[in-house]
Amino acid sequence: MGKPKWERQLDDNEEMATARMLRTSPQKLNLVAAQIRGKKVEKALAELTFSHKRIAGPVKKTLESAIANAENNHNLDPDALVVAEAFVGNSMVMKRFTARARGRGARIMKPFSHLTIVVREVEETA
């Protein structure tokens, strides 16, 4: 018989892309995600292209994936897309130790993050 199919959590005019295990802290990733929230995708891509933040490259790649998903899977117009949501989640933290003075050790935390971008098609208002 099989399991029932999952209901789609997004509307018909929305599409999503997720990047998992990004090697940066959620706080730093959220700074870049906040820059593109609520903007048209062309403007968001331009801002990510010229951003000096190291993590802007993977964020841009995720946004391009969300645009491609919207265009290919749901036939949405890529020129009418807006970044509806961009949210960040915690992932694992690698814990490492480094040598310090007097035979002690200091913990080094290496955090990872998840990024989810949702794009929505909006109608042009005249």
N, C-alpha and C positions, 0 to 999 in steps of 0.2 A: 504494500500500500504506500509506504513512503511518508516522509514528513510533508506538511503543508508548506507551500512557498511563502517566504517572508513578504510581508507587506512593504511597499516602498515607503520610506520615511520622508522623502522629499516630495515637493509638489512637481507637477508635470513641467513647469518652467524653470526648474532648478536642477543643477548637477553638482557633483562633489568629487574631490580628489584628496587623497591622504598621503602624506609622507611620514614614514615611521622611522624611528631610530636615527634621528638627526643628531649629530654629535655637537650639541651646544646646549646651554642651559635654557630652560623655558623662559626665564626672564629676558634674556637677550633675544630669543626668537620672537617673543611677544612684542618687542619694540619694532621689529620689522613688520610683523603681521598687522600692527596697529596703523602703520603707514598706508596700507592698501585697503583697509576696511571701508566699505561704502563707496568706493571709487569705480569709475568705468574701467574695464579691463585694459584698454589701450593706455590710459594714464597710469594704471598700476604697473603694467609691464615696463613703461618708460622709467618710472621711479625705481623699480628694482634693478633695471639695467645699469643705471648710473649711481646706485647706492654704493657707499664705501664699506658697508658691513659685509663680513665674510659669508654670513649665512644667507645673504640676499640671493645668491645663485640657486641654491636648492629651493628657496621659496618661489622664485621665478619659474623653475622647472615644474613645481607642483601646480602653480597657477596655469601654466600652459597645458598641463595635463587635464585640468578641470575644464578649460576652454575646449580642448579636443574631445573630451567626453561629452560635453554639451552638444557640440556640433555633430559628432558621429552617431551618438547613441539616441539623441532626442530631437535631432534636426532643429536645434535652436540657432538663431542668428548670432554669430560671434560679435557683430558690431553693436548689438543691443544688450550685451551682457554687463552685469555689475557684480562686484565682489560683495555678496550679501553677508557672508560670515567668513571669518578667518580666526580660528581659535587654536590654542596650544595646549598640549597635555604633557604631563610628566611621563617619563619612561624610566628605565633602570639607571642606576648610578654605579659606575665602576669605582671601587675604592682601592687606592694605591697608597703605599707608604714610601717616604723618602727619609734618608738619614739626616739627623739634626745633631746638634752639639751634645756632648756628654753622653753618648750612647743612646740617645732617645730617637724616637721616630715621629714623623708628622704625617697625618693623613691627608691625602690629596683626593678630592672628589672630582670625578669626571662624569658629568651628567649627560643624559640623552633626552630627546624630546620627540613628541609627535605633533604634526601640523595637519590640520584639516581646513580646506578651502571650499566654500560653497559659492557658486556663481548662479545668478538669477537673471532671466531675460525680462527686461522692462520695456514697456511701450514708450515710444517717443512722444512727448507732449509738445504741441505746437504753440 
